[in-house]
Amino acid sequence: MTATLDAAVVRRLYEARQTNDLDLAADLIAEDVVWHEPYEYLGTLNGREAVMEAIRQSMVETEGTFKLVVTDLLASDLHVVALVDFSAERHGGWMSGREIGVFRVDDGKIAEVWFYTAEDPDAVSEFMRG
């Protein structure tokens, strides 16, 4: 049953991000979360506030066009894995790609996540901050 509940937490995080419900997104993330991004401009984020600031910044940088679409979700008693398609527009350019998030959920909150991208991390960093 734990795998099902943990998967629901991760799914709700992506749903909250799609609907720009930042309060719900924050509620699903542990205060002391460790959030590992493969992109140079983000790196490892420590704590809910750092993660939420990065999320808010991506919304500003892309003028609200940043989208995440879960294409598959797999769960075990230890981790939830989300296969996600992303896209965004910025300064007249457009980027899309795919990433995998490996989530550890403790007590109904996302405690740690590692992201892996199918795209060139440097190209994504340049697009988002260039």
C-alpha positions as CSV (number, residue, x, y, z in Angstrom):
1,M,0.0,0.0,0.0
2,T,2.9,2.4,0.7
3,A,3.9,2.4,-3.0
4,T,0.4,3.4,-4.0
5,L,0.3,6.2,-1.5
6,D,3.7,7.5,-2.4
7,A,2.9,7.5,-6.1
8,A,-0.2,9.5,-5.3
9,V,2.0,12.2,-3.6
10,V,4.2,12.4,-6.6
11,R,1.3,12.6,-9.0
12,R,-0.3,15.3,-6.9
13,L,2.9,17.3,-7.1
14,Y,2.9,17.3,-10.9
15,E,-0.8,18.1,-10.9
16,A,-0.2,21.0,-8.6
17,R,2.6,22.3,-10.8
18,Q,0.4,22.0,-13.9
19,T,-2.4,24.1,-12.3
20,N,0.1,26.5,-10.7
21,D,-1.1,25.6,-7.2
22,L,2.1,26.5,-5.5
23,D,0.6,26.1,-2.0
24,L,-0.3,22.5,-2.7
25,A,3.1,21.8,-4.3
26,A,4.8,23.2,-1.2
27,D,2.6,21.1,1.1
28,L,3.8,18.0,-0.7
29,I,7.5,18.7,-0.2
30,A,9.3,18.1,3.1
31,E,10.8,21.1,4.7
32,D,14.3,19.6,4.6
33,V,14.0,18.1,1.1
34,V,17.1,17.4,-1.0
35,W,16.3,18.1,-4.7
36,H,19.1,17.0,-7.1
37,E,18.8,18.6,-10.6
38,P,21.2,17.7,-13.5
39,Y,21.3,21.3,-14.7
40,E,24.2,23.6,-13.9
41,Y,21.9,26.5,-13.2
42,L,20.1,24.6,-10.4
43,G,22.4,21.9,-9.0
44,T,21.3,20.4,-5.7
45,L,18.7,22.4,-3.8
46,N,18.4,22.0,-0.1
47,G,15.1,22.7,1.6
48,R,11.5,23.4,0.5
49,E,12.0,27.2,0.2
50,A,14.9,26.7,-2.2
51,V,12.8,24.3,-4.3
52,M,9.8,26.6,-4.4
53,E,11.9,29.6,-5.3
54,A,13.4,27.6,-8.3
55,I,9.8,26.6,-9.3
56,R,8.6,30.2,-9.1
57,Q,11.7,31.4,-11.1
58,S,11.0,28.9,-13.9
59,M,7.5,30.2,-14.1
60,V,8.7,33.8,-14.4
61,E,11.6,33.0,-16.8
62,T,9.2,31.2,-19.2
63,E,6.2,33.6,-18.6
64,G,4.1,30.6,-17.4
65,T,4.8,28.4,-20.5
66,F,6.8,25.8,-18.6
67,K,4.9,22.5,-18.7
68,L,5.4,19.1,-17.2
69,V,3.4,16.1,-18.3
70,V,3.8,12.7,-16.5
71,T,3.8,10.0,-19.1
72,D,4.4,7.1,-16.7
73,L,4.7,6.6,-13.0
74,L,6.2,3.5,-11.3
75,A,6.4,2.8,-7.6
76,S,8.0,0.4,-5.2
77,D,8.1,0.5,-1.4
78,L,11.3,2.6,-1.6
79,H,10.9,4.9,-4.6
80,V,8.5,6.5,-7.1
81,V,9.8,7.0,-10.6
82,A,8.1,9.5,-12.9
83,L,8.8,9.7,-16.6
84,V,8.0,13.3,-17.6
85,D,7.9,15.3,-20.8
86,F,8.7,19.0,-20.3
87,S,8.4,22.0,-22.6
88,A,8.8,25.8,-22.3
89,E,9.1,28.9,-24.3
90,R,11.6,31.7,-23.5
91,H,12.7,34.8,-25.4
92,G,11.1,33.5,-28.6
93,G,12.7,30.1,-28.4
94,W,11.1,26.7,-27.6
95,M,12.5,23.6,-25.9
96,S,11.1,20.3,-25.1
97,G,12.5,17.1,-23.6
98,R,12.1,14.2,-21.3
99,E,13.4,13.5,-17.8
100,I,13.1,10.9,-15.1
101,G,12.5,11.8,-11.5
102,V,13.3,9.2,-8.8
103,F,11.5,10.3,-5.7
104,R,11.8,9.2,-2.0
105,V,8.6,9.9,-0.1
106,D,8.6,9.8,3.7
107,D,5.4,10.4,5.8
108,G,3.5,11.7,2.8
109,K,6.1,14.3,1.8
110,I,8.7,14.3,-0.9
111,A,12.0,13.9,1.1
112,E,14.5,13.6,-1.8
113,V,14.5,13.5,-5.6
114,W,17.1,12.8,-8.3
115,F,16.3,14.0,-11.8
116,Y,18.0,12.6,-14.9
117,T,17.4,14.1,-18.3
118,A,17.5,12.6,-21.8
119,E,18.5,16.1,-23.1
120,D,21.9,17.8,-23.0
121,P,21.9,19.4,-19.5
122,D,24.1,22.3,-20.7
123,A,21.7,23.1,-23.5
124,V,18.8,23.1,-21.0
125,S,20.7,25.4,-18.6
126,E,21.6,27.7,-21.4
127,F,18.0,27.9,-22.6
128,M,16.7,28.6,-19.0
129,R,19.3,31.1,-18.0
130,G,21.0,32.2,-21.2
